[in-house]
Amino acid sequence: MEINMSRGNINRKYLRRRKNWFQRNWGYLVALLVIAAAVTGGIFGVKATISSHNAGGAGNNQKDKVQAEQQTQEQTRQVTWIEATEPQKTQEVVYTPPADVRYPYFVKVNRAMGCVTVYGIDSEGKYTIPVKAFTCSVGREGEETIVGEGYRTSDKYEWRLMVDYTYGMYAYRISGGYLFHSVPYYTANNGSLETEEFNKLGSPASLGCVRMCVRDVKWIFDNCPQGTQVTIYDDTTTPGPLGKPEMIKIPVNSPNAGWDPTDPNPQNPWKNCKAEIKGAKDITVKVGEKADLMSGVTAADTCGNDITDDIALVGRYTFDQAGDYDIKYVVTDLIDSRAEVSVKLHVTN
């Protein structure tokens, strides 16, 4: 019994001491718990940060991957450049007549092809240099123009009454009743042109004379002295060494009909008209896409005729590489009126 009671006393003392220890060290225990909690929270925070960083890194990696793929596609895509240039017109022959030559030109009329070619004289005194080519109308069936060599120009008239009581401007006699002259006028007035007859230039239409537009016949009138040789012949294979120019058409319902568009008269209403391009504007496409650069673009000549098919694109561009490219639309009509419009082609990623 004594022994057991002693043990009980010992246990109670131990428990009291243990309780006293907890009481004495309670503050330290709380501090330790706070530190432990902070450490544990920090570990989880680091893990969360790492996880978040990894997630963000994955997003960035994906973005970098897409960009890399795009760059690779651009690098591997073949870039095809388009070099568009304006078609070259037949160059005007540079010819200066010798000062000591009385007749610097020789005129040949190809009756079969409706073309007049003017030749200049070479260093050996021969007429071998083709200088000018003009479209013309010769005599229609039953009223054929004469054929032959050795004709020489003679009488000149700014206005001449014709056998059908019409008037020809810049009439220049070839032989007898056959002359170079303009398309007929109803009166001796620049605004009374027979428009339908003008539109026949290049085809047989006259009563035997050689008709030309005012600009062309005036050139012969002004530059070929009286006594200039003329040959009229037939060649169905070629109009001449310079070819046969086309002539503009006059709409018969135009308010300017009655005037030759080539007439240099300052009162000519056609002087207020010119070739024109419409519908040209900046274009934006994505890399690799194609675009019809002619879509919606039209052109008209001085007389208002549609010449859209004659528009030329000028510029260097590609649809395979991002960039801004300069494009120019150009058109020149049959009486040398020129129009051009510049736009931007934007190729974007």
TORDREN-789414 format. One line per 2 residues: number of its first residue (from 1); their letters; for each residue x negated, y negated, z of C-alpha. Coordinates in Angstrom, 3 decimals. Layout:
NUM = A = X Y Z ~ ...
end
This chain:
1 = ME = 0.000 0.000 0.000 ~ -2.734 -2.478 0.885
3 = IN = -4.550 -1.735 -2.275 ~ -1.451 -2.269 -4.445
5 = MS = -0.609 -5.535 -2.737 ~ -4.145 -6.747 -3.296
7 = RG = -3.811 -5.951 -7.002 ~ -0.565 -7.877 -7.120
9 = NI = -2.198 -10.805 -5.471 ~ -5.057 -10.622 -7.970
11 = NR = -2.645 -10.567 -10.937 ~ -0.746 -13.541 -9.600
13 = KY = -3.961 -15.455 -9.148 ~ -5.042 -14.521 -12.669
15 = LR = -1.775 -15.642 -14.102 ~ -1.959 -18.900 -12.175
17 = RR = -5.475 -19.533 -13.443 ~ -4.400 -18.663 -17.032
19 = KN = -1.433 -21.008 -16.766 ~ -3.668 -23.736 -15.408
21 = WF = -6.068 -23.211 -18.341 ~ -3.268 -23.696 -20.880
23 = QR = -2.139 -26.791 -19.078 ~ -5.648 -28.170 -18.993
25 = NW = -6.337 -27.398 -22.675 ~ -2.927 -28.133 -24.189
27 = GY = -4.142 -31.226 -25.989 ~ -6.991 -29.324 -27.590
29 = LV = -4.616 -26.604 -28.738 ~ -2.305 -29.143 -30.345
31 = AL = -5.247 -30.787 -32.079 ~ -6.433 -27.409 -33.358
33 = LV = -2.976 -26.622 -34.687 ~ -2.829 -29.984 -36.480
35 = IA = -6.259 -29.423 -38.024 ~ -5.286 -25.918 -39.062
37 = AA = -2.104 -27.225 -40.658 ~ -4.031 -29.950 -42.483
39 = VT = -6.593 -27.475 -43.765 ~ -3.869 -25.119 -44.922
41 = GG = -1.973 -27.964 -46.628 ~ -5.163 -29.153 -48.293
43 = IF = -5.803 -25.706 -49.684 ~ -2.301 -25.545 -51.123
45 = GV = -2.674 -29.117 -52.426 ~ -5.906 -28.243 -54.172
47 = KA = -4.246 -25.197 -55.676 ~ -1.301 -27.308 -56.812
49 = TI = -3.636 -29.914 -58.275 ~ -5.596 -27.239 -60.061
51 = SS = -2.379 -25.725 -61.346 ~ -1.140 -29.123 -62.467
53 = HN = -4.472 -29.863 -64.107 ~ -4.426 -26.526 -65.821
55 = AG = -0.898 -27.206 -67.058 ~ -1.914 -30.655 -68.351
57 = GA = -5.046 -29.183 -69.862 ~ -2.956 -26.600 -71.653
59 = GN = -0.810 -29.400 -73.113 ~ -3.860 -31.349 -74.183
61 = NQ = -5.405 -28.230 -75.621 ~ -2.239 -27.611 -77.622
63 = KD = -2.290 -31.197 -78.884 ~ -5.969 -30.926 -79.769
65 = KV = -5.236 -27.672 -81.543 ~ -2.507 -29.279 -83.664
67 = QA = -4.783 -32.201 -84.509 ~ -7.584 -29.824 -85.402
69 = EQ = -5.246 -27.859 -87.644 ~ -4.128 -31.069 -89.355
71 = QT = -7.726 -32.129 -89.863 ~ -8.559 -28.714 -91.241
73 = QE = -5.615 -28.890 -93.627 ~ -6.724 -32.330 -94.803
75 = QT = -10.267 -31.123 -95.249 ~ -9.240 -28.010 -97.144
77 = RQ = -6.541 -29.725 -99.263 ~ -7.858 -30.468 -102.722
79 = VT = -7.664 -34.182 -103.470 ~ -6.580 -34.861 -107.037
81 = WI = -7.175 -38.422 -108.149 ~ -5.115 -39.987 -110.904
83 = EA = -6.908 -42.527 -113.064 ~ -4.250 -44.457 -114.987
85 = TE = -5.468 -46.966 -117.550 ~ -3.707 -49.262 -119.966
87 = PQ = -3.593 -47.884 -123.532 ~ -5.892 -49.740 -125.858
89 = KT = -4.177 -51.731 -128.562 ~ -5.608 -51.835 -132.049
91 = QE = -8.384 -54.342 -131.707 ~ -8.224 -57.467 -133.795
93 = VV = -10.986 -57.516 -136.344 ~ -13.459 -60.303 -135.699
95 = YT = -14.088 -61.953 -139.015 ~ -15.424 -65.383 -139.851
97 = PP = -15.133 -66.288 -143.536 ~ -18.368 -67.467 -145.138
99 = AD = -18.395 -71.239 -145.437 ~ -19.419 -71.261 -149.099
101 = VR = -16.776 -68.779 -150.326 ~ -13.851 -70.244 -152.222
103 = YP = -11.569 -67.251 -151.719 ~ -12.346 -65.650 -148.355
105 = YF = -9.459 -63.179 -148.531 ~ -7.892 -60.596 -150.834
107 = VK = -4.278 -59.532 -150.227 ~ -3.027 -56.014 -150.937
109 = VN = 0.633 -55.017 -150.699 ~ 1.470 -51.321 -150.305
111 = RA = 4.945 -51.340 -151.774 ~ 5.662 -47.715 -150.897
113 = MG = 4.976 -48.230 -147.176 ~ 6.084 -51.831 -146.705
115 = CV = 2.710 -53.033 -145.469 ~ 0.481 -55.988 -146.335
117 = TV = -3.259 -55.760 -145.608 ~ -5.577 -58.755 -145.849
119 = YG = -9.245 -58.064 -146.597 ~ -12.227 -60.288 -145.899
121 = ID = -15.347 -60.565 -148.022 ~ -18.566 -58.773 -147.063
123 = SE = -22.198 -59.823 -147.489 ~ -22.232 -58.399 -151.001
125 = GK = -19.247 -60.440 -152.091 ~ -16.795 -57.534 -152.033
127 = YT = -13.461 -57.493 -150.216 ~ -14.041 -54.483 -147.983
129 = IP = -13.325 -55.801 -144.486 ~ -9.712 -55.202 -143.360
131 = VK = -8.768 -58.213 -141.237 ~ -4.979 -58.330 -140.835
133 = AF = -1.994 -56.040 -141.332 ~ 1.625 -57.211 -141.613
135 = TC = 4.901 -55.359 -141.983 ~ 7.000 -56.475 -144.952
137 = SV = 10.115 -55.840 -146.992 ~ 9.759 -55.429 -150.748
139 = GR = 12.436 -55.160 -153.430 ~ 15.294 -52.747 -152.822
141 = EG = 16.375 -50.157 -155.368 ~ 17.196 -51.831 -158.657
143 = EE = 15.332 -54.987 -157.623 ~ 11.857 -53.487 -157.251
145 = TI = 8.811 -55.635 -156.617 ~ 6.267 -55.711 -159.411
147 = VG = 3.215 -53.434 -159.240 ~ -0.252 -54.319 -160.510
149 = EG = -3.630 -55.946 -160.007 ~ -5.053 -59.332 -160.828
151 = YR = -2.227 -61.484 -159.515 ~ -3.254 -64.806 -158.022
153 = TS = -1.297 -67.007 -155.671 ~ -0.225 -70.395 -156.958
155 = DK = 2.678 -72.642 -155.949 ~ 3.406 -73.209 -152.243
157 = YE = 6.638 -74.447 -150.629 ~ 7.516 -74.921 -146.980
159 = WR = 11.150 -74.317 -148.003 ~ 12.226 -72.804 -151.308
161 = LM = 15.688 -72.174 -152.719 ~ 15.987 -68.534 -153.790
163 = VD = 17.963 -67.026 -156.672 ~ 20.770 -65.932 -154.319
165 = YT = 21.059 -69.484 -152.926 ~ 19.351 -68.641 -149.670
167 = YG = 16.165 -70.336 -148.503 ~ 12.715 -68.930 -147.875
169 = MY = 10.229 -70.567 -145.522 ~ 6.516 -70.737 -146.402
171 = AY = 7.167 -69.485 -149.913 ~ 3.959 -68.718 -151.825
173 = RI = 4.085 -67.626 -155.439 ~ 2.459 -64.320 -156.444
175 = SG = 3.558 -64.201 -160.072 ~ 6.582 -65.553 -161.919
177 = GY = 9.646 -65.266 -159.691 ~ 7.901 -63.034 -157.125
179 = LF = 6.763 -64.751 -153.950 ~ 5.648 -64.159 -150.406
181 = HS = 8.188 -65.811 -148.091 ~ 10.038 -65.466 -144.802
183 = VP = 13.237 -63.540 -144.271 ~ 16.011 -65.607 -145.944
185 = YY = 17.838 -68.462 -144.212 ~ 21.364 -69.604 -145.021
187 = TA = 20.130 -73.203 -145.139 ~ 16.785 -74.967 -144.971
189 = NN = 17.015 -74.935 -141.197 ~ 14.976 -72.840 -138.749
191 = GS = 18.089 -71.837 -136.829 ~ 19.985 -70.311 -139.778
193 = LE = 18.087 -67.018 -140.187 ~ 19.876 -64.014 -141.697
195 = TE = 19.438 -61.854 -138.602 ~ 20.535 -58.599 -140.245
197 = EF = 17.914 -59.082 -142.968 ~ 15.227 -59.753 -140.375
199 = NK = 16.005 -56.401 -138.772 ~ 15.283 -54.692 -142.117
201 = LG = 11.615 -55.748 -142.121 ~ 9.497 -52.730 -142.978
203 = SP = 12.125 -51.324 -145.360 ~ 12.972 -52.291 -148.973
205 = AS = 15.520 -55.102 -148.749 ~ 14.638 -58.051 -150.991
207 = LG = 15.481 -59.051 -154.545 ~ 11.837 -58.454 -155.488
209 = CV = 9.880 -60.865 -153.306 ~ 7.653 -59.822 -150.406
211 = RM = 9.323 -60.841 -147.133 ~ 7.564 -61.206 -143.802
213 = CV = 8.317 -62.735 -140.425 ~ 7.508 -66.437 -140.115
215 = RD = 4.342 -65.867 -138.082 ~ 2.826 -63.534 -140.682
217 = VK = 3.767 -65.319 -143.892 ~ 2.625 -68.600 -142.360
219 = WI = -0.788 -67.023 -141.736 ~ -1.129 -66.206 -145.450
221 = FD = 0.260 -69.639 -146.360 ~ -2.314 -71.390 -144.138
223 = NC = -5.392 -69.208 -144.644 ~ -5.326 -67.934 -148.228
225 = PQ = -6.120 -70.690 -150.734 ~ -4.202 -70.994 -153.967
227 = GT = -5.826 -68.595 -156.407 ~ -6.233 -65.781 -153.830
229 = QV = -6.123 -62.369 -155.494 ~ -3.156 -60.084 -154.839
231 = TI = -2.769 -56.401 -155.675 ~ 0.553 -54.577 -155.308
233 = YD = 0.380 -50.780 -155.303 ~ 2.076 -47.603 -154.075
235 = DT = 0.490 -45.201 -151.580 ~ 2.836 -42.914 -149.684
237 = TT = 0.063 -41.312 -147.605 ~ -1.177 -44.286 -145.590
239 = PG = 0.031 -47.870 -145.177 ~ -3.520 -49.207 -145.074
241 = PL = -6.708 -49.047 -142.999 ~ -5.173 -50.994 -140.096
243 = GK = -1.867 -49.151 -140.121 ~ 1.582 -50.717 -140.292
245 = PE = 2.709 -52.843 -137.344 ~ 6.246 -52.450 -136.048
247 = MI = 8.525 -55.456 -135.917 ~ 10.807 -56.506 -133.077
249 = KI = 14.582 -56.325 -133.596 ~ 16.999 -59.170 -132.909
251 = PV = 20.309 -58.221 -131.244 ~ 22.926 -59.618 -133.620
253 = NS = 25.089 -60.750 -130.694 ~ 22.249 -62.643 -129.013
255 = PN = 22.803 -66.384 -128.527 ~ 19.356 -66.814 -130.081
257 = AG = 20.212 -64.856 -133.214 ~ 19.577 -67.157 -136.159
259 = WD = 16.013 -67.823 -135.070 ~ 12.953 -65.792 -136.007
261 = PT = 11.313 -64.803 -132.660 ~ 7.869 -65.374 -134.220
263 = DP = 8.612 -68.881 -135.480 ~ 6.152 -71.304 -133.793
265 = NP = 8.664 -74.156 -133.993 ~ 8.774 -75.765 -130.506
267 = QN = 12.588 -75.788 -130.635 ~ 12.733 -72.012 -131.033
269 = PW = 14.910 -70.741 -128.131 ~ 13.013 -67.458 -128.086
271 = KN = 10.117 -69.401 -126.567 ~ 12.088 -69.349 -123.312
273 = CK = 12.180 -65.554 -123.384 ~ 9.481 -63.008 -122.739
275 = AE = 8.888 -59.351 -121.985 ~ 10.051 -58.408 -118.491
277 = IK = 9.704 -55.517 -116.017 ~ 12.418 -54.858 -113.425
279 = GA = 12.823 -52.500 -110.476 ~ 9.145 -52.140 -109.563
281 = KD = 8.615 -52.074 -105.772 ~ 6.316 -50.637 -103.094
283 = IT = 6.564 -46.860 -102.638 ~ 5.958 -44.813 -99.452
285 = VK = 5.430 -41.030 -99.450 ~ 3.863 -38.468 -97.123
287 = VG = 0.589 -36.743 -97.929 ~ 1.196 -33.838 -100.277
289 = EK = 4.540 -35.141 -101.515 ~ 5.008 -36.330 -105.067
291 = AD = 6.857 -39.413 -106.208 ~ 8.223 -40.486 -109.571
293 = LM = 6.546 -43.855 -109.884 ~ 8.776 -44.746 -112.841
295 = SG = 12.042 -44.120 -111.001 ~ 14.244 -47.205 -111.283
297 = VT = 11.673 -49.185 -113.289 ~ 12.773 -50.659 -116.618
299 = AA = 11.400 -53.083 -119.184 ~ 12.827 -55.276 -121.922
301 = DT = 11.114 -57.100 -124.781 ~ 11.430 -60.763 -125.712
303 = CG = 14.727 -60.087 -127.479 ~ 16.145 -57.996 -124.625
305 = ND = 15.619 -54.585 -126.218 ~ 14.827 -51.679 -123.899
307 = IT = 11.109 -50.862 -123.987 ~ 10.941 -48.849 -120.755
309 = DD = 9.174 -46.017 -122.586 ~ 6.329 -48.408 -123.405
311 = IA = 5.499 -49.192 -119.764 ~ 1.976 -48.190 -118.799
313 = LV = 0.881 -47.428 -115.226 ~ -2.527 -48.768 -114.280
315 = GR = -4.430 -47.817 -111.127 ~ -6.384 -45.154 -109.249
317 = YT = -4.359 -43.200 -106.685 ~ -3.675 -39.788 -105.158
319 = FD = -0.830 -38.107 -103.282 ~ -3.286 -35.837 -101.443
321 = QA = -4.946 -38.351 -99.134 ~ -3.520 -41.014 -96.843
323 = GD = -4.144 -44.562 -97.950 ~ -2.765 -47.657 -99.679
325 = YD = -3.223 -47.719 -103.435 ~ -2.731 -50.535 -105.942
327 = IK = -0.451 -49.708 -108.856 ~ 0.294 -51.997 -111.786
329 = YV = 3.116 -51.708 -114.319 ~ 2.212 -53.231 -117.698
331 = VT = 4.122 -53.628 -120.952 ~ 3.485 -55.573 -124.169
333 = DL = 6.213 -56.007 -126.742 ~ 5.952 -56.045 -130.527
335 = ID = 5.330 -59.788 -130.712 ~ 2.613 -59.616 -128.056
337 = SR = 4.571 -60.871 -125.055 ~ 3.084 -59.155 -122.015
339 = AE = 4.543 -58.468 -118.566 ~ 2.957 -56.910 -115.496
341 = VS = 4.030 -56.210 -111.905 ~ 1.747 -55.039 -109.066
343 = VK = 2.972 -52.827 -106.187 ~ 1.519 -50.729 -103.348
345 = LH = 1.674 -46.946 -103.093 ~ 1.581 -46.047 -99.374
347 = VT = 0.591 -42.416 -98.703 ~ 1.029 -41.593 -95.008
349 = N = 0.339 -38.597 -92.745
end
